[in-house]
Amino acid sequence: MSAQPVWYGLPAWPLAMLGIPLYIYLPAYYHEMGVGLAAIGIVLLVARMSDVITDPLLGWLRDHLSPNGHYFMIGVGWALLLVGLGFLLLPAEPTAIGLFVWSLVVYLAWTLIMIPYQALSAEVTEDLHHKTSFTSTREAFAILGVVTVLSLPVLINASPTSRLLFEVLYPLVAVALTLFLALMLWRLERPVVVSLPQPSVQPSFMSKLMYVWGDPASRRLLPAYFFNSLANALPATLFILFVQGYLDLEPQTGLLLLAFFIAGVLGLPVWVWLAKRIGKYQAWQASIVLACLSFVWVFTLEPGQFVAFLIISFVSGLSLGADVALPSSIQADVAQNLSKQQGPMSGVLFGIWGMLTKLALALAVGVSLPLIDWAGWNQQTPESMTMMLWLYAGVPIAIKLMVLAYLFGTRRPALAKS
């Protein structure tokens, strides 16, 4: 068995170690240091909205660079990320302005790394199922990174929102990311040479966006991916507050998150197997159904019901592997297909992909935190508890059902069956 998917997937481990801290811990971390919830929500919304511009543009730039240029982008992103993370995670004086500025730097750095990194999955092989092995290996390492960061508070006996956690996390990520990126750049074989059309005039940025929207496979995938990401982003944003404030289970926070992501690791091979048998879209739709059926039981929970929520977390976590691996694999198929028709398109496509991911996260934090703050979360009013329940579970389930209806109502592109 080739080791190439492993070399490709390794950097996802330290990169994923930042996901939970940046998108789940960070709002509560800054709130505990004195910054208001509404201010945090608005600041992070505006900062993340910057990716609406930078992600597609950097994707377009990536398509005009050589393979060495792709690696140069990753190197610049690596350097910026290490600088920005230091100031964001370990601020000398926590303020909303500091949170805004260093969030912008970190998001830009993340984009510089992730667009060329994810686009590689569309170019290292032309075989559709082999691409799934690359994306699923990457996402398996990503889930392992999440499990690693969730284990840290237990190992160092620290709260998930304490400064001690970030003092350990920052050097760990810095060293691991440096090592694994170096290994990937050294060991990963160059992308396969694909015979691409060479237009006499290079398409503009807007022309490439029109190509993407004009492609039926993209038009089916991208809206479904965005709304499904939004459905996932709401409970991710509110998880800490829900567990600690609604369920009163603060000591069990780490264990509940571990159950969710361990289930994701266990479920991933099953979804990959199922995708080969019935198709990637069909397996993804099955995972959405499972997520809805398991998450609806959140409405039955009362404070202190640890075992019940542990079961919900584990069962809903089983769908995680499909949510992260299958849409990304379909996107790699779409990128390869469009590149054969229009010239290099992987960068723009994964730039749009990153933009949609971050826009979903931006809307989740920018809408949910001000709403529960307005409803009286700090005073634990009944209205804020009701608001929390619906934003955490009700709205995500409704959005996922909408995604299912959309996918069933659109024509299945031939390449997604493979």
C-alpha positions as CSV (number, residue, x, y, z in Angstrom):
1,M,0.0,0.0,0.0
2,S,1.4,3.4,-1.0
3,A,2.5,5.8,1.8
4,Q,1.7,8.8,-0.3
5,P,-1.7,9.5,1.4
6,V,0.1,9.4,4.7
7,W,2.7,12.0,3.7
8,Y,-0.1,14.1,2.4
9,G,-2.3,13.7,5.4
10,L,0.2,14.4,8.2
11,P,0.0,18.2,8.2
12,A,-3.8,17.9,8.9
13,W,-2.9,16.7,12.4
14,P,-1.4,19.9,13.8
15,L,-3.7,22.1,11.7
16,A,-6.7,20.4,13.1
17,M,-5.4,20.9,16.6
18,L,-6.3,24.6,16.1
19,G,-9.9,24.0,15.1
20,I,-11.4,23.4,18.5
21,P,-9.4,26.1,20.2
22,L,-10.1,28.7,17.5
23,Y,-13.7,28.0,16.9
24,I,-15.0,26.6,20.2
25,Y,-12.6,27.6,23.1
26,L,-11.6,31.1,21.9
27,P,-14.9,32.9,22.4
28,A,-15.3,31.6,25.9
29,Y,-11.5,32.1,26.6
30,Y,-11.7,35.8,25.7
31,H,-15.1,36.2,27.5
32,E,-13.5,34.8,30.7
33,M,-10.7,37.4,30.3
34,G,-13.2,40.2,30.3
35,V,-14.3,40.8,26.7
36,G,-18.1,40.8,26.2
37,L,-19.9,38.0,24.3
38,A,-21.7,40.4,21.9
39,A,-18.4,42.1,21.1
40,I,-16.7,38.8,20.6
41,G,-19.4,37.6,18.2
42,I,-19.3,40.8,16.1
43,V,-15.5,41.0,16.0
44,L,-15.2,37.4,14.9
45,L,-18.0,37.8,12.3
46,V,-16.3,40.7,10.7
47,A,-12.8,39.1,10.8
48,R,-14.1,35.8,9.3
49,M,-16.0,37.7,6.6
50,S,-12.6,38.8,5.3
51,D,-12.2,35.3,3.9
52,V,-15.1,35.9,1.5
53,I,-12.6,38.1,-0.4
54,T,-9.2,36.5,0.3
55,D,-10.1,32.8,-0.2
56,P,-11.3,33.0,-3.8
57,L,-8.6,35.5,-4.8
58,L,-5.8,33.4,-3.3
59,G,-7.3,30.4,-5.0
60,W,-7.1,32.2,-8.3
61,L,-3.5,33.2,-7.6
62,R,-2.7,29.6,-6.8
63,D,-3.9,28.4,-10.2
64,H,-1.4,30.8,-11.9
65,L,1.6,29.5,-9.9
66,S,3.9,26.5,-10.5
67,P,4.0,23.6,-8.1
68,N,7.0,25.3,-6.4
69,G,4.8,28.4,-6.1
70,H,2.1,26.4,-4.4
71,Y,4.7,25.3,-1.8
72,F,5.9,28.9,-1.4
73,M,2.3,29.9,-0.5
74,I,2.3,27.2,2.1
75,G,5.6,28.4,3.5
76,V,4.4,32.0,3.7
77,G,1.2,30.8,5.5
78,W,3.3,28.8,7.9
79,A,5.4,31.8,9.0
80,L,2.4,34.1,9.3
81,L,0.4,31.5,11.3
82,L,3.2,31.0,13.9
83,V,3.4,34.8,14.4
84,G,-0.4,35.4,14.5
85,L,-1.1,32.5,16.8
86,G,1.3,33.7,19.4
87,F,-0.5,37.0,19.8
88,L,-4.0,35.6,19.4
89,L,-3.7,32.7,21.9
90,L,-1.4,34.4,24.4
91,P,-2.4,38.0,24.4
92,A,-0.5,40.4,26.8
93,E,-3.7,42.4,27.2
94,P,-6.9,40.8,25.9
95,T,-9.1,43.3,23.9
96,A,-11.7,43.1,21.2
97,I,-9.3,45.1,18.9
98,G,-6.5,42.6,19.5
99,L,-8.8,39.7,18.9
100,F,-9.9,41.3,15.6
101,V,-6.4,42.1,14.3
102,W,-4.7,38.8,15.1
103,S,-7.7,36.8,14.0
104,L,-7.3,38.5,10.6
105,V,-3.7,37.5,10.5
106,V,-4.4,33.9,11.5
107,Y,-7.3,33.5,9.0
108,L,-5.1,34.8,6.2
109,A,-2.3,32.5,7.1
110,W,-4.7,29.6,7.3
111,T,-5.9,30.3,3.8
112,L,-2.4,30.5,2.4
113,I,-1.8,27.0,3.7
114,M,-5.1,25.3,3.2
115,I,-6.0,26.3,-0.4
116,P,-2.8,24.8,-2.0
117,Y,-2.8,21.9,0.6
118,Q,-6.4,20.9,-0.1
119,A,-6.0,21.4,-3.9
120,L,-3.3,18.9,-3.9
121,S,-5.9,16.2,-3.3
122,A,-7.4,16.9,-6.8
123,E,-4.0,16.6,-8.5
124,V,-2.0,13.8,-6.9
125,T,-4.1,11.2,-8.8
126,E,-6.8,10.9,-11.5
127,D,-8.5,7.9,-9.9
128,L,-11.7,8.9,-8.2
129,H,-11.5,6.3,-5.4
130,H,-7.8,6.9,-4.9
131,K,-8.6,10.6,-4.3
132,T,-11.0,9.4,-1.6
133,S,-8.1,7.6,0.1
134,F,-6.1,10.9,0.1
135,T,-9.0,13.0,1.5
136,S,-10.1,10.3,4.0
137,T,-6.5,9.9,5.2
138,R,-6.2,13.7,5.6
139,E,-9.5,13.9,7.5
140,A,-8.5,10.9,9.7
141,F,-5.3,12.8,10.7
142,A,-7.5,15.9,11.2
143,I,-9.8,14.0,13.6
144,L,-6.7,12.6,15.4
145,G,-5.5,16.2,15.8
146,V,-8.9,17.1,17.3
147,V,-8.7,14.1,19.7
148,T,-5.1,15.2,20.7
149,V,-6.2,18.7,21.5
150,L,-9.2,17.5,23.5
151,S,-6.9,15.2,25.5
152,L,-4.6,18.1,26.4
153,P,-6.7,19.6,29.2
154,V,-6.9,16.2,30.9
155,L,-3.1,15.5,30.5
156,I,-2.1,18.9,31.9
157,N,-5.0,19.2,34.4
158,A,-6.2,22.5,33.0
159,S,-9.5,24.0,32.0
160,P,-10.2,24.1,28.2
161,T,-10.4,27.8,28.4
162,S,-7.4,28.5,30.6
163,R,-4.2,30.3,29.5
164,L,-2.2,27.2,30.6
165,L,-3.8,25.1,27.8
166,F,-2.8,27.7,25.2
167,E,0.7,27.9,26.6
168,V,1.1,24.2,26.0
169,L,-0.8,24.1,22.7
170,Y,1.1,26.9,20.9
171,P,4.6,25.3,20.9
172,L,3.1,21.9,20.3
173,V,1.4,23.0,17.1
174,A,4.4,25.1,16.0
175,V,6.8,22.2,16.2
176,A,4.4,19.5,14.8
177,L,3.3,21.7,11.9
178,T,6.9,22.6,11.0
179,L,7.9,18.9,11.0
180,F,4.9,17.5,9.1
181,L,4.8,20.2,6.5
182,A,8.6,19.6,5.8
183,L,7.9,15.8,5.6
184,M,5.1,16.4,3.1
185,L,7.0,18.8,0.9
186,W,10.0,16.3,0.9
187,R,8.2,13.0,0.4
188,L,5.0,13.7,-1.5
189,E,5.3,13.0,-5.2
190,R,4.7,15.8,-7.6
191,P,1.1,16.1,-8.9
192,V,0.4,14.0,-11.9
193,V,0.8,15.8,-15.2
194,V,-2.7,16.2,-16.7
195,S,-3.2,17.4,-20.2
196,L,-5.1,20.7,-19.6
197,P,-6.4,23.1,-22.2
198,Q,-4.2,26.2,-22.6
199,P,-6.4,29.1,-23.6
200,S,-4.7,31.9,-25.6
201,V,-6.0,34.4,-23.0
202,Q,-5.8,33.5,-19.4
203,P,-9.3,33.6,-17.8
204,S,-9.9,36.4,-15.4
205,F,-10.9,35.8,-11.8
206,M,-14.6,36.6,-12.5
207,S,-14.5,34.3,-15.6
208,K,-13.4,31.4,-13.4
209,L,-16.1,32.1,-10.9
210,M,-18.6,32.0,-13.7
211,Y,-17.2,28.6,-14.9
212,V,-17.7,27.3,-11.4
213,W,-21.3,28.4,-11.1
214,G,-22.0,27.2,-14.7
215,D,-20.9,23.7,-13.8
216,P,-23.9,21.5,-12.7
217,A,-21.7,19.5,-10.4
218,S,-20.4,22.6,-8.6
219,R,-23.9,24.1,-8.5
220,R,-25.2,21.0,-6.7
221,L,-22.3,20.5,-4.3
222,L,-21.4,24.0,-3.1
223,P,-24.8,25.2,-1.7
224,A,-25.3,21.9,0.0
225,Y,-21.8,22.0,1.5
226,F,-22.3,25.6,2.8
227,F,-25.6,25.0,4.5
228,N,-24.5,21.7,6.0
229,S,-21.4,23.5,7.3
230,L,-23.6,26.2,8.8
231,A,-25.6,23.5,10.5
232,N,-22.4,22.0,12.0
233,A,-21.0,25.4,12.9
234,L,-23.8,26.4,15.2
235,P,-23.5,23.6,17.8
236,A,-19.7,23.8,17.5
237,T,-19.8,27.5,18.4
238,L,-22.2,26.9,21.3
239,F,-20.9,23.6,22.6
240,I,-19.0,24.9,25.6
241,L,-21.8,27.3,26.7
242,F,-24.4,24.6,26.1
243,V,-22.6,22.0,28.2
244,Q,-21.6,24.3,31.0
245,G,-24.6,26.6,31.1
246,Y,-27.5,24.6,29.9
247,L,-26.6,21.0,31.0
248,D,-24.4,22.0,34.0
249,L,-21.8,19.4,33.0
250,E,-18.6,21.6,33.0
251,P,-16.3,18.8,34.4
252,Q,-17.4,16.4,31.6
253,T,-16.8,18.9,28.7
254,G,-13.6,17.2,27.4
255,L,-15.0,13.7,27.7
256,L,-18.1,14.6,25.7
257,L,-16.1,16.2,22.9
258,L,-13.8,13.2,22.9
259,A,-16.8,10.8,22.5
260,F,-18.0,12.9,19.5
261,F,-14.6,12.9,17.7
262,I,-13.7,9.3,18.5
263,A,-17.0,8.3,17.0
264,G,-15.9,10.3,13.9
265,V,-12.7,8.3,13.7
266,L,-14.5,5.0,14.1
267,G,-17.2,5.9,11.5
268,L,-14.9,7.2,8.8
269,P,-13.9,3.8,7.3
270,V,-17.5,2.8,7.2
271,W,-18.5,5.9,5.2
272,V,-15.6,5.4,2.8
273,W,-16.7,1.8,2.3
274,L,-20.3,2.8,1.8
275,A,-19.3,5.5,-0.7
276,K,-17.7,2.9,-2.8
277,R,-20.8,0.7,-2.7
278,I,-23.6,3.3,-3.2
279,G,-21.9,6.5,-4.2
280,K,-20.4,9.5,-2.4
281,Y,-23.6,11.6,-2.4
282,Q,-25.7,8.8,-1.2
283,A,-23.4,8.0,1.7
284,W,-23.2,11.7,2.6
285,Q,-27.0,11.9,2.6
286,A,-27.2,8.8,4.9
287,S,-24.8,10.5,7.3
288,I,-27.1,13.6,7.4
289,V,-30.1,11.5,8.2
290,L,-28.2,9.8,11.1
291,A,-27.1,13.2,12.5
292,C,-30.7,14.5,12.5
293,L,-32.1,11.4,14.1
294,S,-29.5,11.4,16.9
295,F,-29.5,15.2,17.5
296,V,-33.3,15.6,17.9
297,W,-32.9,13.9,21.3
298,V,-31.2,17.0,22.6
299,F,-34.7,18.4,23.2
300,T,-35.4,15.8,25.8
301,L,-32.3,16.6,27.9
302,E,-32.4,18.1,31.4
303,P,-29.5,19.6,33.4
304,G,-27.1,16.9,34.7
305,Q,-28.0,14.2,32.2
306,F,-24.4,13.2,31.3
307,V,-25.0,9.7,30.1
308,A,-27.8,10.7,27.8
309,F,-25.8,13.5,26.2
310,L,-22.8,11.2,26.0
311,I,-24.8,8.8,23.9
312,I,-26.1,11.6,21.7
313,S,-22.6,13.0,21.2
314,F,-21.3,9.5,20.2
315,V,-24.1,8.6,17.8
316,S,-24.1,12.1,16.1
317,G,-20.3,11.9,16.0
318,L,-20.5,8.8,13.8
319,S,-21.7,11.1,10.9
320,L,-18.7,13.4,11.3
321,G,-16.3,11.3,9.1
322,A,-18.8,11.5,6.2
323,D,-19.3,15.2,6.7
324,V,-15.6,16.0,6.5
325,A,-14.3,13.4,4.0
326,L,-17.1,12.8,1.4
327,P,-17.9,16.4,0.3
328,S,-14.2,17.2,0.1
329,S,-13.7,14.1,-2.1
330,I,-16.5,15.1,-4.4
331,Q,-15.0,18.6,-4.6
332,A,-11.7,17.1,-5.7
333,D,-13.5,15.1,-8.4
334,V,-15.2,18.4,-9.5
335,A,-11.9,20.2,-9.5
336,Q,-10.2,17.6,-11.7
337,N,-13.1,17.5,-14.1
338,L,-13.3,21.3,-14.5
339,S,-9.5,21.6,-14.8
340,K,-9.6,19.3,-17.8
341,Q,-12.2,21.5,-19.4
342,Q,-11.1,25.0,-18.6
343,G,-7.4,24.8,-17.5
344,P,-6.2,25.0,-13.9
345,M,-9.2,25.4,-11.6
346,S,-8.3,23.6,-8.3
347,G,-7.2,26.8,-6.6
348,V,-10.3,28.8,-7.3
349,L,-12.5,25.8,-6.4
350,F,-10.8,25.2,-3.0
351,G,-10.7,29.0,-2.4
352,I,-14.5,29.0,-2.8
353,W,-14.6,25.9,-0.6
354,G,-12.6,27.7,2.2
355,M,-14.6,30.8,1.8
356,L,-17.9,28.9,2.3
357,T,-16.4,27.0,5.3
358,K,-15.4,30.2,7.1
359,L,-18.5,32.1,6.1
360,A,-20.6,29.4,7.8
361,L,-18.4,29.7,10.9
362,A,-18.6,33.5,10.8
363,L,-22.4,33.5,10.6
364,A,-22.7,30.9,13.4
365,V,-20.6,33.0,15.8
366,G,-21.8,36.4,14.6
367,V,-25.5,35.4,15.0
368,S,-25.7,33.0,17.9
369,L,-23.5,34.7,20.5
370,P,-25.2,38.2,20.2
371,L,-28.6,36.4,20.3
372,I,-28.0,34.5,23.5
373,D,-26.3,37.6,25.0
374,W,-29.4,39.7,24.1
375,A,-31.7,37.0,25.6
376,G,-29.9,37.3,29.0
377,W,-27.3,34.5,29.0
378,N,-25.2,36.0,31.7
379,Q,-28.3,36.1,34.0
380,Q,-29.3,32.6,32.9
381,T,-32.8,33.7,32.0
382,P,-35.4,31.2,30.8
383,E,-35.5,33.0,27.5
384,S,-31.7,32.5,27.0
385,M,-32.1,28.8,27.8
386,T,-34.8,28.5,25.2
387,M,-32.7,30.5,22.7
388,M,-29.7,28.3,23.4
389,L,-31.7,25.0,22.8
390,W,-33.0,26.1,19.5
391,L,-29.7,27.6,18.2
392,Y,-27.8,24.5,19.4
393,A,-30.1,21.8,18.1
394,G,-33.3,23.0,16.5
395,V,-31.9,25.3,13.8
396,P,-29.1,22.9,12.8
397,I,-31.6,20.0,12.3
398,A,-33.9,22.2,10.2
399,I,-30.9,23.3,8.0
400,K,-29.8,19.7,7.5
401,L,-33.2,18.6,6.5
402,M,-33.2,21.5,4.0
403,V,-29.9,20.2,2.6
404,L,-31.3,16.7,2.2
405,A,-34.3,18.1,0.3
406,Y,-32.0,20.2,-1.9
407,L,-29.8,17.2,-2.7
408,F,-32.8,14.9,-3.5
409,G,-34.3,17.7,-5.7
410,T,-31.2,18.2,-7.9
411,R,-29.9,16.1,-10.7
412,R,-27.0,13.8,-9.7
413,P,-23.9,14.6,-11.7
414,A,-22.3,11.5,-13.2
415,L,-18.9,12.0,-11.7
416,A,-20.3,11.9,-8.1
417,K,-21.5,8.4,-8.6
418,S,-18.0,7.0,-8.7
